[in-house]
Amino acid sequence: MDLTATEDQRHIRAAATDLLTDRRATAGARAVRDTPLGHSPTLWDEMTELGWPALALPEEHGGLGGDFMDLWLLCEELGRHQTPSPLLTTVACAALPLARHGNPSQCAQWLSAVAKGRILSYVRAAPHGHWGAAGSDITATPSGEGFRLDGTALFVPYAQAADALVVMARTDYREGLTALLVDTTTPGLGRHRLDVVGTTPEYRVDFTAAAVPASQVIGKVGDGGAVAETVANLGAAATCAEMAGAAQGVLDMTVDYAKTRTQFGHPIGSFQAVQQHCADMAVRVLTTRLLAYEAAWRLSHDLPAALEVSLAKACASEQYQEVCALAHQVHGAIGFTAEHDLHLFTRHATATALAFGDADHHTSQVATALGL
């Protein structure tokens, strides 16, 4: 694994830092939490103009020909600045899996659309919202020249803003899962926002006799398991980027506070106990970033990465929450108030720890892979 950032990657990070710092007051988690879409459409338009959604997409479909590592860097900055955005969901969980498994017609239509700012989301293969369980809550029944979708999906991110959904549906017990690309204007599809702990808007999506043409099957009927695996690996790795960036943001916030908050006539950062907390946080942030970076690097080079993704997600799910807990210890009472931004990171840590499987799920995956 090469940890050296390229010149392009340094420019990507610097541009993302500048934009998200400038837009934090209008597009940060605090600013958009009560808005209808849960993110800033204005910021999304700016990100599209800068080529962020197109960055990791193939050039033949309007992309910029970058790789997953480029997207990872953007997700890291979005986490560090606590800026809700459909970028991760659209590119990592829908567009890149579509580029890998979709047919030429689907890629030509939707990848170029994503590069121009269209938003995609996904319905995961996780019955009742539980990662690691087999199957899907959505059934796809053959009907006419396509399928009829029925069922209810939970925790679908950015569903209201999405133009289409990558849906993992159960066909029959012999064929297993089938992945379909479903336009959100399809009759029989309903979206209802959920009240969740995290800062990402999530929805219940209901399918009631929703007709989907056979041409919208991604790959082949019954091959949805491979698509679901791609979504899970890329989504988990990109989420680890968000978590690593957010943990760094918490560390930076805490160190700044320790330098300026005085007690007994001295900055609290001069006290050994506070220094130990900050040092502990720094070690946890570095560990999270290194494991997450390795998983993303392997995915960027098309190397087997399931083990590394699980290692990264198991670590990030625990360490990010621990970083927030230590930050609360340093901040004291002010960190628990709604007026302080630390609680936004804590909410984000709680939600992302569960996304794409919690620490227990991924620790089990690692143990199985190593034959333990």
N, C-alpha and C positions, 0 to 999 in steps of 0.2 A: 504493500500500500504506500503510495506516494502522498505525503501530507503537504507538499509544497503547492501553494496556490499559483495558478497561472496568472499572467497579466490580465487576461479577460476576466478571470474569476475575481481578481482584486477590484476591477472596474465594476463588476456586477454588485459586489458587496457594498462598495462605496456609494454607488448610485442608489441602491436600496436604502442604505442608512440615511442618506440625505433626504430622499423623498418621504420616508416614513417618519423621520423626525419632524419634518415640516408639517405633515398632515396629521400628527397624533391628536391634536386638539379637535379636529373635525372628523377623523376616521378611526380613532382608537376605540378600544373596547368600551370605554365609558361613554364616548360620544354616540355610539351606534346601538347600544344595547336595547333601547326602547323603540328603535326605528322598525318599519314594517319588514324590511329585508334582512336586518341584522348585520349589514355591512354598508360601506359607502359606495354607491354606484359611481359617484364622481371619481373617487380614487381608482376604482376598477377601470374606468375609461382611461385614466392617466397611465395605469399599469399596462393596459393594452397598447397604448401609443408608444410606450417604451419597449414593447415586445416581450413582456414577461410571460404571457400565456403561450407565446410562440417559441420561446427560448429552447425548450427541449424537444420540440416537434420536428419531424423530418422536413427538409427543404422542399421536397416534391409536393408537399401538401400545405405550403405556405408558412412552414416553420423556419426557424433560424439554424437548425441543424446542430444544436448543442446536445448535451447529454443530461442524465438525471442529476449529476452532481451540481450542474448550474441551477436547476430547480431547487435542489436541497439548500443551497446558499440563500435563495430568496425566502424559503420557508423558515430558515433559521432567523432571518431578520424580522420577518412577520411575527414570530414568537417573541423575540427580544423587545419589540416595540408594542406588543399586545394589540395587534391590528387584525381584527377578523377579516378574512378574505376568502372567496371561493377558489383561489388559485390552486391550493393543494388538492381540493376535491375535484376540480375540473381537470387538471392535468395529470396528477399522479393516480387518481382513482378511476378516471374515465378515458381521457384522451390517449395516454400512453398505453393502457391495456387495449384500447381500440386499435391503435397503431400496430400492436403486436398480433392481435387475433382477428381483427376485422377484415372484411373483404375490400377490394379496391374502391368500390362504389361508396361504401360507408366511410372509408378514410378520406376520400376526395371531398365528400360532403361535409363531414363533421370536423375533421382536423383543421381544414382551412377556416371553418366557422369559428372554432376555438381560437385560432390565431388572430381572428378579427374581433374577439371579445365575447363570443357566445359562451354561456355557462352550462356545464354539465354536472351531474351528480350521479350517485350510484345507490342501488338497493343491495345490501350485502347478503351473502349467503350465511346467515346466522339466525336460525329460528328463535323467535321470541327475544331477539336482541342479544343472544348469548354467543360469544365467539367460541369456536371450537366444536360447536354442535353441527351435526350433518344436516343437509337439506336446506329448505327455504320455507318461509311463511307464504310465499306467492306460488300459486299453481298456474301452469300454462297448459290449457286444454286445446288440442287441435280443433280448429273451427274454420271451415271454408278453406281459404288459401293462406291461412296463418294460424294464430293462436288467440285464445281468450284468456285474459289474465284475471285472477280473482285472489283476494287476500289482503292482508294489512301488513305493511312494513313499518318498523319503528326506527327512530333516530336516523333519519335521512337528512344529511346536512345540505343546507342551501336549496332545499327542494322548491321553495317558492320562486327563487330567482332562476332556477335551472330551465333551460330550453329542452333538455332531454335527460333521461335517466338510463344508466346501464343497470339492468335488472337481472338478478340471479333468480330464476324461477324453477320450481320443481315440475318436471314433465311427467315422468312415471318412474316407478321403482326400478325398472330395468335401465332406463336411460339417464337417470339422475338429474343433474342440473343442466339448464340451458340458459345461456346469456342472451338477452335481447336489448335492443336499443329502442327505448320508448319515448316518443314525443310527449311532452307534458300537456299538450293541448288535446290529447286523446280523450274522447268521451268515455266516462266511467272512471277517470282518474281524479282523485280528490286529495288535497294537501291541507293539513292542519298543524299549526305550530305547537310544539311541546314546551312546557316549562322545565328547563333543564338547568343543571348547576353550572355548566360551562359557559363560555362566551361565544361559542359557535351556535348559530340558529339551527335547530334540528326539528324535524317534522314527522308526523305520522302520515304515511301515504296509503290511501285506500284504493284498491283496484276492484271494480265491480263490472264484470263482463267487458273489460277493456280490450278492444280488438287491436292486434298487432300483426302486420303482414309478415309472412315467412321471410321476406327479404331483409327484415331487421334482426334476424338471428345472427349473433356474433360468433363466427366460427361455424360449428356444426351442432345440430341438435344432440344434446347429451354430452357435449364437450365443455359445458359451463364451469366444470370444476377447475379446468386449467385457467380460465379467465378469472375466476374467483381467487385462485392462488396468486395470480399476477397483481390483482387489485390489492390483496391483503399485504403482499410483500412491499409493493411500492408505497401503498398508503401508510403502512407502519413505519417504513424508513423515513418518509417525509414528515410524519408526525413526530418522530424522534428528533428531526431537525428543529421543528417548532419548539419542542421541549428543551433541547439543548440551548437554543437561543433565549428562550424565556428564563431558564435557570441562570444564564449569564446576566440577563436583565435584572433579576432579583439580587444577584451578587453585587452588581454595580450599584444598585439602589441602596443596598445595605451598607456597603463600604462608604458611600457618600454620606449616609446618615450618621455612621459612626464617627466620621471626621468632623461633623458640624454640631452634633448633639452633645451638650456639655452636662456634666453631673459632678458635684463636689468641686466645681471650678476647673474641670479638665474635660476634654473630649472623651466620650465613652470608648472611642477606639484606642485609647491609651491603656485601657484595662485589659489584663491578660485573658480573662474569661471571654470578652468580646472578640479579642484577636483570635482566640481558639475557634470560636464559632465561625468567623469569617474564613479562617484557614480550612476548616472542615468543609465549608460550602464550596470553596475554590477547588478542593480535591474532587468533590462530588460532581461539580460542573465539568471539570476536565475529563473525568472518567466517562461521563455521559456523552460528551462530544466525541471522544476518540472512538468509542464503540459505534456510535451512530454514523460517524464519518466512514468507518471501515465498511459498514453495511452498504452505505450509499455508493462508495467507491466500487465495490464489487458489482452492484447493480448497474452502475455506469459502464462497466467493462464486460457486461453480459456473462459474469461468472456466477456459479452457484452461490446463493446468498441466504438461503432460508435459515441456516444456523446463525449466521451473523445478524440477521434481522431480529431473530428471537432474542439473542444475547443483548442487542442494543435496546430493544423494547422492554425487556425484563429489567434492565438496569435503569433506563430513563424513567419508567413508571414509579420506581421506588426513590431514586435519587432526587428527581425534581421535587417531589413532595417533601422530602427531607430538607432540601434547600429552603423551601418556603417555610417549613416549621422552624428552622434555625433563624431565618430572617425575622419571623415574628418574635422570637426570643430577644433579638437585638433591638427591634423597634419598640417592643413593649406595647402599651395600650394604643398608641396612635396607629399601629399596623393593623389593628382589628376594626378600625372605623371605616365606614363606607366612603368617607371623604379621601382616604388614602388608597393609592393604586395597588398596594400589596395584596389586598383581598382579591383583586382581579386576577393576579397571577395564581393565587391559591385556588380559586375556582377553576382556572384553566388547567392547573396541575391535576386536580381531582378528576376532571373530565377526560383529559388526554391519557391519564394513567389507565383508563378503562377502554379507550379507543383501540380498535384492532387487537384486542386481547390484553388482559391485565398482566401483572408480573407473574402471578401463579400460572396462568395459561402458558406464557412463553418460557418460564422456567421448566415446565413440564415438557414443552417442545424440545428444549435443549437437552434435557435428560434423556428423552427418547432417541434423539439424534445421536447422542454419545453412547447409547446402550447402557445407561445407568439405571 
